[in-house]
Amino acid sequence: MSPSPVLMQMSIADILTQYPQTATVFEKYGLHRYATSQTAQFENLEASALVHSLNLNQLVSDLNHVIQG
């Protein structure tokens, strides 16, 4: 059974807790420092992508790719 995919409504903190291997993806997108901030615990992935002008669909795809190996 493959892991559940990352959902746009998940917080970055939740994603990192459940899937620590995604840290490299957050680094790639320049979110490595942001990912450890208190804001990352409450703000969902969709809002984070919007604030940082990131392509949400590509970010989610990259996260899921790393999770699924």
Sequence and secondary structure as in RCSB ss.txt:
>XXXX:A:sequence
MSPSPVLMQMSIADILTQYPQTATVFEKYGLHRYATSQTAQFENLEASALVHSLNLNQLVSDLNHVIQG
>XXXX:A:secstr
       TTSBHHHHHHH GGGHHHHHHTT TTGGGSSHHHHSBHHHHHHHTT  HHHHHHHHHHHHH 
